[in-house]
Amino acid sequence: MPVLVITGTGTEVGKTVATAAVAAAALAAGRTVAVLKAAQTGVGPDEPGDADEVARLAGAVTQAEVARYPEPLAPATAARRAGLQPVRPHEVAEAAAKLATEHDLVLVEGAGGLLVRFDHAGGTLAHVAELVRAPVLVVASAGLGTLNTTELTARELRRRKLDLAGVVIGSWPDSPDLASRCNLADLPDVSGAPLLGALPASAGRLAPSDFRAAAAGWLAPRLDGTWDAEAFGVREAPPGGG
């Protein structure tokens, strides 16, 4: 798995912190890691972006961006309003492929959800995954509404014949409500893929040293972690589910 594409079921689901956790666990396992942000929006030229935040939390990763736009909008809209060239899926794929020749793992982080548009032609992160033939990790929220958005994302990945590696809960509450607890069982069912971790809601606020020490404990073994899904209350998805 030299390239792993990471998307969210929407905005503000904890995608960047989850990317940092995957990076930290891989680094702790002795792997070299690059983080590629396909399209960074909402930050100025000299401001830190999502790849910088991943590096701050995870440690010694190679950081890269394909494009950056100042307004916090979908990349295609942000590019148009800024009068800048949009990012094209093939540009992201080419950057990921180059990084993959120099690193054990390349994490390609999208902007928002799977089908957020990069350009006026309708290019998306799904097209990037198709071009690099990479599995996709979906970061989902914990509570009400997550089953619908997660299933929609999973169905679209399968419609495109893309490999859904699994689902990670990007922000697990300190005091989970009934919906969140029930979703532990339901998320594998609706996605047809395993739940591969759950990050505490406070993860992104930890000191980097504490984040790195804890990251593997939030992620399943296939993501270089030690998280015990069964002990957390998760049951496996049925074969061919979703």
C-alpha positions as CSV (number, residue, x, y, z in Angstrom):
1,M,0.0,0.0,0.0
2,P,2.5,2.7,-1.1
3,V,-0.4,5.2,-1.6
4,L,-3.4,5.6,0.6
5,V,-6.1,8.2,-0.3
6,I,-7.9,9.7,2.7
7,T,-11.3,11.3,2.3
8,G,-14.0,12.4,4.6
9,T,-17.8,12.0,4.5
10,G,-17.9,15.8,4.7
11,T,-16.1,18.7,6.2
12,E,-15.0,18.9,9.9
13,V,-15.0,15.2,10.5
14,G,-11.4,15.0,11.7
15,K,-9.8,14.1,8.4
16,T,-6.5,16.0,8.9
17,V,-6.0,14.7,12.5
18,A,-6.8,11.1,11.3
19,T,-4.2,11.6,8.5
20,A,-1.7,12.6,11.1
21,A,-2.5,9.6,13.2
22,V,-2.0,7.2,10.3
23,A,1.3,9.0,9.5
24,A,2.4,8.8,13.2
25,A,1.7,5.1,13.4
26,A,3.5,4.4,10.2
27,L,6.5,6.4,11.3
28,A,6.6,4.6,14.6
29,A,6.6,1.3,12.6
30,G,9.8,2.5,10.9
31,R,8.2,3.5,7.5
32,T,9.0,6.7,5.6
33,V,5.9,8.8,5.0
34,A,4.9,11.7,2.7
35,V,1.7,13.7,3.0
36,L,0.2,15.2,-0.1
37,K,-2.6,17.7,0.2
38,A,-4.5,17.7,-3.1
39,A,-6.0,21.2,-2.8
40,Q,-5.5,23.4,0.2
41,T,-8.2,26.0,0.7
42,G,-8.9,28.7,3.2
43,V,-5.3,29.7,4.0
44,G,-3.0,32.4,2.7
45,P,0.4,31.9,0.9
46,D,2.5,31.9,4.1
47,E,0.0,30.3,6.5
48,P,0.3,26.7,7.7
49,G,-2.0,24.3,5.9
50,D,-3.3,20.8,6.6
51,A,0.0,19.1,5.6
52,D,1.8,21.4,8.1
53,E,-0.6,20.3,10.8
54,V,0.0,16.7,10.0
55,A,3.7,17.2,10.3
56,R,3.3,19.1,13.5
57,L,1.4,16.3,15.1
58,A,3.0,13.2,13.4
59,G,6.7,14.2,13.1
60,A,9.1,13.8,10.3
61,V,6.9,13.5,7.2
62,T,7.6,14.9,3.8
63,Q,4.9,17.6,3.1
64,A,3.6,18.6,-0.3
65,E,0.6,20.5,-1.8
66,V,-0.5,20.6,-5.4
67,A,-2.5,23.8,-5.2
68,R,-3.5,26.4,-2.6
69,Y,-6.4,28.9,-2.6
70,P,-7.2,31.6,-0.1
71,E,-10.9,31.2,0.5
72,P,-12.4,28.3,2.5
73,L,-14.5,26.9,-0.4
74,A,-14.6,23.9,-2.6
75,P,-11.4,23.8,-4.7
76,A,-13.0,24.5,-8.0
77,T,-15.0,27.5,-6.6
78,A,-12.0,28.8,-4.7
79,A,-9.7,28.6,-7.8
80,R,-12.3,30.4,-9.9
81,R,-12.8,33.2,-7.4
82,A,-9.1,33.7,-6.9
83,G,-8.5,33.8,-10.7
84,L,-6.1,30.8,-10.3
85,Q,-5.7,27.6,-12.3
86,P,-7.7,24.7,-10.7
87,V,-5.9,21.6,-9.6
88,R,-6.4,18.6,-12.0
89,P,-6.7,15.0,-10.8
90,H,-3.8,13.9,-13.0
91,E,-1.5,16.5,-11.3
92,V,-2.3,15.1,-7.9
93,A,-1.8,11.5,-9.2
94,E,1.6,12.4,-10.8
95,A,2.7,14.1,-7.5
96,A,1.6,11.0,-5.5
97,A,3.4,8.7,-7.9
98,K,6.6,10.6,-7.6
99,L,6.5,10.7,-3.8
100,A,5.8,6.9,-3.8
101,T,9.2,6.3,-5.5
102,E,10.9,7.9,-2.5
103,H,8.7,6.9,0.5
104,D,7.2,3.7,1.9
105,L,3.8,5.4,2.3
106,V,2.1,8.4,0.6
107,L,-1.0,9.8,2.2
108,V,-3.1,11.8,-0.2
109,E,-5.6,14.0,1.7
110,G,-8.5,15.4,-0.1
111,A,-10.6,18.5,0.6
112,G,-14.0,17.8,2.1
113,G,-15.7,14.8,0.7
114,L,-15.0,12.3,-2.0
115,L,-16.9,14.2,-4.8
116,V,-15.9,17.8,-4.0
117,R,-14.9,19.2,-7.3
118,F,-11.3,20.2,-8.1
119,D,-12.0,21.8,-11.5
120,H,-14.8,22.9,-13.8
121,A,-14.6,19.5,-15.6
122,G,-15.8,17.7,-12.5
123,G,-12.5,16.2,-11.4
124,T,-12.5,14.8,-7.9
125,L,-10.5,12.9,-5.3
126,A,-12.2,9.7,-6.6
127,H,-10.6,10.3,-10.0
128,V,-7.2,10.6,-8.2
129,A,-7.7,7.3,-6.6
130,E,-8.6,5.7,-9.9
131,L,-5.5,7.1,-11.5
132,V,-3.1,5.9,-8.8
133,R,-5.1,2.7,-8.2
134,A,-4.9,3.3,-4.5
135,P,-7.2,2.2,-1.7
136,V,-9.4,4.9,0.0
137,L,-9.7,5.4,3.8
138,V,-12.9,7.1,4.8
139,V,-13.0,9.3,7.8
140,A,-16.5,9.6,9.3
141,S,-18.2,11.4,12.2
142,A,-19.5,9.4,15.2
143,G,-23.1,10.5,15.7
144,L,-26.4,11.1,14.0
145,G,-26.2,11.4,10.2
146,T,-23.0,9.5,9.8
147,L,-24.6,6.2,8.5
148,N,-26.2,8.0,5.5
149,T,-23.1,9.9,4.5
150,T,-20.8,6.9,5.0
151,E,-23.0,4.6,3.0
152,L,-23.2,7.1,0.2
153,T,-19.4,7.4,0.1
154,A,-19.0,3.6,0.2
155,R,-21.5,3.1,-2.6
156,E,-19.8,5.6,-4.8
157,L,-16.4,4.0,-4.2
158,R,-17.8,0.6,-5.2
159,R,-19.6,2.0,-8.2
160,R,-16.2,3.2,-9.4
161,K,-14.7,-0.1,-8.5
162,L,-12.3,1.5,-6.0
163,D,-11.0,-0.3,-3.0
164,L,-12.5,0.9,0.3
165,A,-9.8,0.2,2.8
166,G,-12.0,0.9,5.8
167,V,-13.6,3.6,8.0
168,V,-12.1,5.6,10.8
169,I,-14.1,7.7,13.2
170,G,-12.4,11.1,13.2
171,S,-13.6,12.4,16.5
172,W,-15.0,10.0,19.2
173,P,-16.7,11.9,22.0
174,D,-15.6,11.6,25.6
175,S,-19.2,10.8,26.5
176,P,-20.7,9.0,23.5
177,D,-24.5,9.2,23.1
178,L,-26.7,6.4,22.1
179,A,-26.4,7.1,18.4
180,S,-22.6,7.1,18.5
181,R,-22.6,3.8,20.5
182,C,-25.0,2.2,18.0
183,N,-23.0,3.4,15.1
184,L,-20.1,1.3,16.1
185,A,-22.1,-1.7,15.1
186,D,-23.8,-0.1,12.1
187,L,-20.9,1.6,10.4
188,P,-19.3,-1.6,9.3
189,D,-22.7,-2.9,8.0
190,V,-23.6,0.2,6.0
191,S,-20.1,0.6,4.5
192,G,-19.4,-3.1,4.0
193,A,-15.9,-2.4,5.3
194,P,-14.1,-2.7,8.6
195,L,-14.0,0.1,11.2
196,L,-10.2,0.7,11.5
197,G,-10.1,3.1,14.4
198,A,-11.5,5.9,16.4
199,L,-9.7,9.0,17.4
200,P,-10.7,10.8,20.6
201,A,-12.2,14.2,20.2
202,S,-9.3,15.8,22.0
203,A,-6.6,14.2,19.8
204,G,-5.7,17.3,17.8
205,R,-5.2,19.3,20.9
206,L,-2.6,17.0,22.4
207,A,1.0,18.0,22.5
208,P,2.8,16.4,19.5
209,S,4.8,14.0,21.7
210,D,1.7,12.8,23.4
211,F,-0.1,12.5,20.0
212,R,2.7,10.4,18.6
213,A,2.8,8.1,21.6
214,A,-0.9,7.5,21.5
215,A,-1.6,7.4,17.7
216,A,-1.1,3.6,17.2
217,G,-3.6,2.9,20.0
218,W,-6.3,4.6,18.0
219,L,-5.8,2.6,14.8
220,A,-6.2,-1.0,13.8
221,P,-3.3,-3.3,13.0
222,R,-3.7,-2.9,9.2
223,L,-2.9,0.9,9.8
224,D,0.2,0.0,11.9
225,G,-1.8,0.3,15.1
226,T,-2.9,-1.7,18.1
227,W,-6.5,-0.7,18.4
228,D,-8.8,-3.6,19.4
229,A,-12.0,-3.1,17.5
230,E,-13.8,-5.9,19.4
231,A,-12.9,-4.5,22.8
232,F,-14.1,-1.1,21.6
233,G,-17.5,-2.6,20.8
234,V,-17.2,-3.1,17.0
235,R,-18.3,-6.1,15.1
236,E,-17.0,-7.1,11.7
237,A,-18.9,-6.1,8.6
238,P,-20.5,-9.1,6.8
239,P,-18.8,-10.4,3.7
240,G,-19.9,-8.3,0.7
241,G,-22.0,-6.0,3.0
242,G,-22.9,-2.4,2.4
